[in-house]
Amino acid sequence: MMNYRKLAEDLLRLVGGENNVASVTNCMTRLRFNLNDMKNVDVDGIRKQEGVQGLVNKNGQFQVIIGTDVSKVCDEFHKLGRFGENDFSNASDKETGLVNKALGAITAIFTPIIPALAGSGMIKAVLALLRVSGLVNVGSQTFIYLTFVSDTVFYFLPVIIAFSAAKRFKCSPYLAAVLGAALLHPSFAALNQGTPVSFFGIPITMISYASSVVPILLIIFAQSYIERFAKKISPDSVKIFLVPLITILFTSLIGFSLLGPMGNLIGRGLAVGMNFINDRAGWLIPVIMGTFTPFFVMTGMHYTFAPIQQIQYATLGYGTILGPGMLSSNIAQATSALMVALRTKNKELRQLGLSSSMTAFMGITEPALYGINLKLKKPLYAAMIGGGFAGLYAGLSGIRTYASATAGLAAIPVYISDDLSNVRNAVITIAVSITATVIASVVLGFKDSVAEEGEEEVKSSRTSSLVGELSIMSPVPGEVIPLSEVRDDVFSKEIMGKGIAILPSEGKVYSPFKGTVEALFKTKHAIGLKSTDGVEVLIHVGMDTVELEGKHFTSKIEQGSSVNAGDLLLEFDMEMIKKAGYNIITPVIVTNSGSFMDVLPTEKTVIRLTDTLMRVIP
């Protein structure tokens, strides 16, 4: 059994102590830290802790993946010091790029309210089950009670979003709640008697804001600036009432006259766009979600779909964005982890596979994803295949969810409608996901950890000299760093393939072999090459440097060009990139490493352009 107290103590020490923790809280599977300085964090030490299944550092948050016991670890953590519980509101403002900031804000705002949406959604699911089974009459007081209790969070969603958004935008959550409630006040609706409504001549558009999402986000964003301005101009002696007076009065006026209608228009536009996709390619979104949800979960991007899903519920009464595809993916992840448990000879791996698969069947996939599938790779591929096939069936059959819930076996009732074919197709989707994943798991197999010791001996016998091995020169000179130390799971967990990283000492990239340029990104930060021997290599300059959009990079070749070993491919300004806040560590990845027996990185700690960086074993 996990020692929650010890894990909390170890984590506090490894994240840099109490003074380095601005705030910490948890979601369903992760401890989410807002830290003062990432340089004080011992990342490798945290990875080695028993009970830690993975790390994510995105959107200004340092996230430690624990699993379903995370709340107990968080409780113990808070006993060790005084830490804020700002519900993700203090995410770093150092995020670069408009898209990154927007995604970070959406994630921070919606993550804390997911439990409220899921809990209310499950009450609606139980209500549907009771109605279909005939256990409760539609006109009964029990039915009416469960209906208004389950609808409350959705009707008053603007108030809940307002409170959460205010924490993110660093303004008063209580004033924000007042503004959210104003949108739903019955007297506002009563103003609409068929005559124009105005405030001192300023027209007020009459709109129903119940269950809306976008309008309140725009209004609270405006509040953050108005409130700061009010604090700046208000004398200290009257701030206690003048700041809220100015904030509520002016924000509400701007909200009702401009931002609310604008947000409503944006929301309706999104709804029209979703309907367009559903009408013409309804199968597409579930296939994408079914296949790629593991990567969305790894980056936290799945939370950014929540507002769009809520708009669907508010405008259409049902959802297709998250539920069908995530159900396909989550069941596939669970099945893949279970297959590992049933086939491994490693007792520890079997136990982890059984426990994490049961959790994943209920919709919480992180333990299976980080503990089994991502670590072994091929089970992840099997889950993606199974999830994709199931998503295709879900899309073609047009299944819908009628309430928010964690996508798993327990969520089947959210598919219940007057037409029972919807829930029947949801069950078939589950069956397809299980079947396709089992087949893919058998075909792909996996590397059982029991055999690792013997295989390591075989590897070491190869390292001296092998006939037919292919050499890859270093494309940049500098310090050699193991791929496992790169702070990006896509590289460190070898999701894209095996390889090694270099901390460049020179801002130039040269061709490591004779071949062709297969891919040259528009942002010039990454180049894909293919050697005449068929080795495909990706050279990725820096972390997140795609956000620079080509700034500080100069390409010397074009896509499709033929190159020889030592040809100059790219120049980049190391100092300017570092000044912009980016790490220039450069992974060099053999992206088709699965096509070869092995990829053996150099054992050197410093490498020159003429040195062999990796050897590929055919």
N, C-alpha and C positions, 0 to 999 in steps of 0.2 A: 504494500500500500504506500502511496506517495506521502512523504513527510512534507506537508504544506508549509509548516513553519520554517524548516531548514531551507526549502527551495526559495521562500520569500527572502530569508536572510542572505542567501547566496546571491540572489538576483540584485538585491539592494547594493551589495558590495560591488558586483560586477558592472552595474550601470553607473557607478561613480559616486555612490553614497547619497545620503539624504539631501545634501546641498545641490546635487545635480538633477534632482527630480522636481520639476515644476508642478506636475500633476500626474496621476495615474488612475486609470479606471479599467473596466473590462467590458467586453461584449460577450458573446456566447462561448468563444473559444480562445480569445486573445487578451493578454495584458497590453494595454495601450499607454505608452509613456509619452509625455511631453518633457523632453530633457533640455537642460540649459546648454550643454556642450557634448556633442557626440564623440569628441576626441577622448573623453574620459571613460568611454564604454569599452569593456573587454568583450568584443563580439565572439571571439573564439571560445572564451571561457563560458559564455552563456550557451553557445551551441552544445557544449559538452555536458551540460547539466542534465541529470536524469529527470525526466518529466517535461523537458523542453523539446518540442517537435519541429520547430522552425522559427525563423526570424524574418520580419518584413520591415523595411524602413522606407515608408512612402508617405507623401502628403504631410511631411513635417512630424510624423509620428514614428516612434520606434515600437514595433509590435512584437511581442514574444508569444508564440503560439503554444498553449498549454493543453488545450482540449476542454472537455466538459467540466473538469474540476477547476477551471480558471477562477471562478468566483471565490472559492475557498482560499486559493493562493492570494488573491487580491485582498481578501479580508485580513489575512495574516500580514500582508505587506503594510496595510494601513495601521496595524498595531505597532509597527516599528518606527514610525515617525509621523510628522504632520505633513501630509501631502494633499494637494487640492484634488477634487473630483470634478473637474470642469467639463466632463462629458465631451471630451475631444475639442473643446472650444479654443484651447491655446495652441492649436497646431501652428507650426512654424510659419512665419511670414516670409521666410527665405525661399519659398517655392518660386521657381522661375517659370515664366510663360503663362499666358492667359488661360490656356486650356488646363494646365496643371493646377492653377489656383482655383478655377471653377470646379474641377473634379474634387479637389481637396475640400472645398467648402461644402459641396453637396454631400460628400461622404461624412464629413464632420457633423452636419446638421441632421442627416437621416439615420445614422447609425444608432444614436441613443433612443430613437422612437420606434425602432423595429420591434422590440418586445411588445410594446403597446399595440401595434398594428397586428402582430402575429397572434397575441392573446385574444384580441377582439375577433380576429378572423376565425380562430378556432371555435369561438362561441357561435359564430354564424354557421360554421360547418356542423357543429352539434345540432343547432336549430334545424338545419336542412335535413339532417339524418332523422331527427324526431318527427319532422313534418312528413317526410316520405314514408316512414314506417307506420305512421298513423298513431303514434304514441301521444302526440299533442295536437289538439284542434287549433286551426288557424285563428279562430276568433277567441280563444281562451286567454285568460289573464296571464298564464304562464308563457304563452307564445308572445304576447305583447311585451311582457317584461324582458324576455330574452332578446327580443328584437331591438328595443330601445337601448338596452345595455350594450349590445354588440355594435350598434350603429353610432354610439356616442363618440368614439375616437375618430371616426371618419367624418361625422358632421362637424365636430369642433376641431378638425385637423388644422385649420389656420391658426388657432390659439396655440396648439402644441408645437407646430412648426415655428411660430413666432418666438416662443420661449427658447427653443433649441437654437434658432438662427441668431438670436441676440447674443448668446454665449459665444458663438463663432465670430460674429461681427463686433464683439466687445462693446456692447451697449446694455442698458438695463433690461433684463429678461422680464421684469414685472411690468414695465411700461410697454414692452413688446406684446405681452399677453393682453394688455388692455386694448392695444391697437388691433390685435387679432380678433378679440371678442367684439369690438365695434363693428367689424365686417358682418357679424352674425346677429347683431342686436335686432330684436323684432320691430323696433320703431323705425329702423332703416328700411325694412321691407314695407312697412305701413306708409312710408312717404310716397310710394309708387301708386298713385290713384289715377293714372292716365294723363297727368299734367307734368310738364317739365319741372325738375327739381334743381335748385341752385342754392349756393351759399354766398351771399353778398354779390350775386350776379355770376359767380363761377359755377358752370354747369356740373351737375353730379349725375353720372351714368348709373342707372339702376340695374344692378347685376346681382345674382345669387352667388355668394361666395362660399356657401357650405361645401365642404370636401375639396375646396380648391387648393392648389399648391403654389403656382407661380406668382400670383398677386402678392401674397404675404411675404414671399422671399424678397421681392422688389421693395416692398414697403419697409421691411426691417433693415434692408441695406441702406435705404434713405434715412431711416431713424438713426443709424450709427453716426452719420455725418451731422445731422441736425442736432443730436444730443451733444456731440463734442463741441459744436459751435455754441450751443446754449451754455455749456459749462465754461467756455472761454469768456463769454461776454457777461455772465451773471456775477454780481458781487457776492462774496462769500456769505454775507449776512442774510441773503435772500435766496441762495442756491437751492435750499431744501424744497422750495415750492416753485421758484421761477424756472428751473431746469425742466422739471416734468411738465409744467404748463406749456412752455415753448415747444417741447418735444411732442407732446400729445396733440396740441392744436395744429401745428404746422405739418407734422407727419401725416395726421389723419386727413387734412385738407388735400395735400399732395396725393395721398393714397387713394382717396375716393374720387378725385377729379382726374387723375392722370395714371398713376402706377397700377391701381387696381384694374381699370379697363384695359390697360396695356398688357398686364399679366394675363388677364382673361383671354385676350386675343391670341397671345402666345400659346396658352394652354389649348385653346381650340385649334390652333394651327398644328400643334403636335398631335392632337387627336385625329385631325384630318389626315395627316401624314401616316399615322399608324393604320388608320382605316384603309388608306390607299395601298399600303404594303399587304395588309391582311386580305384585301379583295383580290390582289393580283399575284401575290407570292406568299400566301399564308404559311407555307411550309418552311420559309427561309429562316425566320427568327428562331423557331425551336431547334432547327438544325445547328445554327450558329451557337446558341446557348448550350445545347446538348453536347456539342463537341468541345467548346472552348471555355466553359464555366470554370474548370480548374485554374486556368490562367487568370480569369477575372477574379477568382477568390484569392489567388496569390497576391494580386496587386490591390485588392480591396475595391476593384472597379465595379463589382456586382452591386454595391450599395448605390452607385450613381444611377442605376436603372430604376430605383425605387420611385423617384418623382414621376417618371413617365408612366410607371405601372399605376400609381395613384390617380393620375389624370385619366387613364383608361377606365378605372373603376368609377370615377366621378361622372364621366361622360357617356360610357357605354354600359356600365353595370357589370362588366366582366373584364378579365385580364388575359392577355396572351404573351406579354413580354417576358415575364420571369417564370411563372409556374410550370408550363409544359416542358420547356427546355431544361430548367433546373431539376425537375423531377427526373427526366431522362438521364441527366448527368449524375445526379446524386446517387441514384440506384445503381448506375454503372460503376461509380467509384466504390460503393459498398460491395458490389459483386466481385470486383477486381481484387479488393483487399481480402475478401473471403476466399477467393481462389488461391491466393498466396498462402493463407493460413492452412488450407486443406492440402496443399502440395509441398510445403516446406518441411525440411527435416530439422529445422532449427526451432527448439521449443520456445525460445523467447519471441521469435518472429511469429510463430503460430499464435501465441497468446495475444500479441499486439494486433495481429490480423483479425482475430475473432472479435476482440473488444471494439476495435475501431470500425469494423464493418457493421456491427450492430448499431453503433452510433450513427454511422453514415446512412443506414437504412431509415433512420428517423429524421435525416436531413442535415445533420452536423457532420460535414465531411473533412474538416481540417485534420483530425487525427489519422484518418485513412490516407489523405492526400500527402501530408508531410511525413507521417510515420512509416508508410508502406509504399504507396504508388510512385511518388516523386523520387523517393530514395532509390527504388529499384528500376525506375524508368519504364520498362516494358509493361508493367501493370498499368501505368498511367496511359500509355498508348492504347492498351486494350480498353480502358475506361472511356477514352475519347472516341474510339471506334463504336463501342456499344452505345454511348450517349448520343452520338451522331445519328446512328440508325434509328434509335428510339425517338429522337427529336424529329426525324423525317416522318415517322408514323404519326407522332403527335400533331405535327403541322398539317399533314394531309387529311387527318381525321377531324381537324379543327377543334381540338379540345380547349376548354377555357377554365379558368379558375374564377370563383365568385366571391372570394375573400382572400386576404393575405394570410399566409401560413408558411412555415418552414417546409420546403419541398421534400417530402419523404412519405413513408407508408402511412404515418399518422395523419397526413394531410389529404387523404383520399376523399373525406367528406366535403372538402371545398370544391370538388368537381360535381357535386350533386346539384341537379336542376330538375325542372319539371320533365325534361327529356332525359331519361336514364341512360341514353346512349353516350352521353358525355362522360359519365363516371365509368361506364363500361370500357370506353376507349382509353381512359386514363389507366385502368387496370391492364389493358392490353399493352399500353406503352411501357408499363413496368415490366411486363413479361418479355417484351421485345428487348428492352434494355438488359435484362438478366441474361437472356439467351445469346444475344450478340456479344456481350462481354465475355461470357463463358467460352464461346467459340474463339474469340480473339485471344483470350488468355491462354487457351490450349495451343493455338497456332504460334503465338509469339514466345510463350514461356517466360522465364525470368532466371536471373542468376541467383541461385540459392546461396545464402551467406555461409552455409556449412562448408561449401566447397572452396571458399575463398583462400584458405591457407595453402591448399595444394596448388591452386591456380597461381597464387603469387610466386610460388617456387618456379613454375613453368615460365612466368614472365621474367623473373630474374635471370633465368638461364638464356633468355633471348637477348638480354640487353648488351651482351658483348658484341656480337656481329651476326646478322642474319642475311642469308642470300635473298636478293630481290627487294630488300627494304628500300623505302623511298625517303629521301632526306628533304626537309623543309628548312631553308635558311631563315634567319631572323629578319623580319621586315623592318625592324627598328632596333637601334642599340639601346641598352639600358639595363636596369635591374630586373632580374627574373623573379616573378611572384607566382606561387601556385594558384591555379584557378579557383581553388576552394576558398581563397582569401579575398576574392573579388566580392564587393558588397552589392551583389545583384544575383538573386537566385537563378535567373535565366542562365548565367554563366557559371556560378559557383556549383550549382547542382548538375552541370553538364547537360542541361535540357537541349541546347543547340548542338552539342557534341563535345568531344574531348579536345583538350588543348592546354594552353598556358597563357599567362599574362606578362606584360612587360611595362615597367614604369620608364617611359622614354627619357633619354638624355639628349635627344635631338629631335627637332620638329619636322622630320621627314620620314616618309614611308616608302620602302622599296619593295619590288617584287621578290618573293622568296623562292620563285622557281620559274621555269618557262611554261607559259600557258596563255590563257585568255581572261579578259575582264568580263565576268559573267554578270555582275551587278555593280552599279555605281549609284549610291543613294543621292538624291537631289541635294540633300544637306551635306554631302561630301564627307561625313564623319565615319562612314563605313564603306568597305570595298569587298566584293565577293570575287574570288579568283578560282579558276579550275586549271590544274596542271595538265600537261600532255599525258600523264599517267592516270588521270582521272581523280586526283585528290582535290576536293573542294574546300577552300579555306576562306573564312571570314576574318577580316582585320577591322576591329571596332575601336576607333580612337576615342578614349574617354568614356565616362559614365554619364548618361542622359544628355550627351552633347548634341543629340538630334534637336534639342530645344533651341540651339543657337542658329538653326536654319541656314547653315552654311557659312556663318560669320566666322572669321579667323581660319578658314580652310581654303586651300587652293588646289584644285585637281590638275594633274599633269597628263591625264589620259582620259579616254572616253569609253563608255560601255561598248563591249565588242572588240576592243583593241587587243592585239597580240602583244605579249610582253616577254622579255627575257629576264632571267635571274639578275637582280641588281638594278633593273630599270626603276627610275623615280616615278612613283605613282601619285604622291600627295604631299603637300606641305601644310603644316599647321603651326599657328603661333601659340606655343606652349604657355608663355607668360600671360597673354591676354585671356586664354581659356581658363587658366587658374584664377586670374583676377575676377573673372565672371562667376567664379564659385564652383567650377567643375573639376572633378578628379580626372587626370589625364591617363590613368592606368588603361592599358590597351590590351584586351584579350585577343588572342590569335587562336581561332577555333577551326578544327577539321569538322565541317558540318555534315559530312557523310562518313563519319568515323565508324558507323555501324556496318559499312560495306567492307571494312578491313578487320584483320585479326586483332590488331591493337594499334594504339597511338602512344608512343613513348616520348614524353617531354625530356628536355635536357636536365641534367643535374647541376648545371652551372648556376651561380647566383648573379653573375654579371655576364652579359652577352654582347658580342660585336656583330656587325652586319655579315661578316664572312663565316660566322659560326653556325653550326646546325642547331636549330631550335627544337625540332621534333623529328622523330623517325616514325614513319608509317609502315606497319607490317602487313603486306598483302595477305 
